[in-house]
C-alpha cells in the first residue's frame, strides 16, 4: 500500500515538474541566418551540376532523333546481311567438318 502512494506521489511530481520548464527565446535574426545558409548551400549544389546545363530539351530531342535513326540504320543493315551470315556459318561448318550432311560421313 505504501508503494502505491509513493508511486502516485512520484507521478504527480513528474507531471508538475513539466510546468517549471521555461520557453526558450531564439536570438534575434536567427531565422534570417538559417534561411541565408540554406540559400548558400543550394547555390553551391547548383554550381556543381553546371556541366549538364547545356543539355536542354532541344538538344535532348535532337540526340533522341539521332539515336533512333542510327539504331534503325543498324537494324536495316543487319537484316540485309542475314543471308550472308547463314552462308558464312555453313562455309565455316564445311571447312571444319561439322556439317550435318550424311554424304560426307566416314562412319558406315
N, C-alpha and C positions, 0 to 999 in steps of 0.2 A: 504494500500500500504506500509505503514511503517512496518507493521508486516511481510510482505513478505521479505523485505530487511533485517530486523532484524533476521528472521529465516534463511535466506540464509547465513548470516554472521556467525551465531552460528554453522551451519552445517559445514562451511568451517573451523572454528576454531577447532571444534571437530576432523575433519579429519586431520588437520595439527598437532594436539596435539599427534597423534599416532607416528609421526616421531620423537618426542622428547624422546620416551622410549628407554632406553639403554638395550643392551642384558646382560643377567646375566651370569657370569662366574662361572662354577662349581668348587668347591675346588678340589685340586689335590687328586688323588686316590679315588675319590667318587664312580666311577664305581666299583672298586675293593671291596670297603667296602660293597656296596649294594649286589654284587654277593656273597660275603662271607656270609653275613647274610642270603641270600636265601638258600644257600647250608646248613647252620647250621639248618635252620628251617626244610628243607627236611629231614635231618638226624634225627632230633628229632621226626618227624612224623613217620619215618620208624621204629624207636626204639619202638614206641608204638604199632606197628602191628606185633611184632615178635612172638606172641603166635600162629599164624597160619602159620608160615614159614615152619613147618614140613609137612604140608598138601599139598605135591607136587602132580602133576598129576598122578604119580604112585600110591600113596595112594588113590587119588580120584577115580581112575579106580577100585581099589580093593574094596573100600567102595560101589561103584555103583553096582558091581557084587554081593556083599553080600546082598545088599538091594533088588536086583531083585530076587535072589534065595529065600530069606526069604519071599517076597511077593508071589512068585509062590507056595511055600510050604503052606502058609496060605490059598491061594485060593483053592488049591487042597484038603486040609483037610476040608475046609468049604463045598466044593461041595460033599464030601463023607458024610457029616453029614446032608444034607438037608432032607434025608428020615427020619432020627430020629427026625429032627426038626418038620416035619409035624405030626409025631406020637405024639410027646410031646405036641404040640398045641392041637391036637384032644383029648388027655388024659386030658389036663387042662380044655378044654371045657366040657368034660363029667363030671369031678369032680364038677365043679361049675354050671352045668346045663345050659349051654349056647350053646347046640348043636342045629343044625338045623333039626334034625330028627323029623318026625311027630309022631312016635310011643310013644314017651315019654312025650307028652304034657298033661297037666292037664285040659286044656280047651276043652270042647266037642262041 
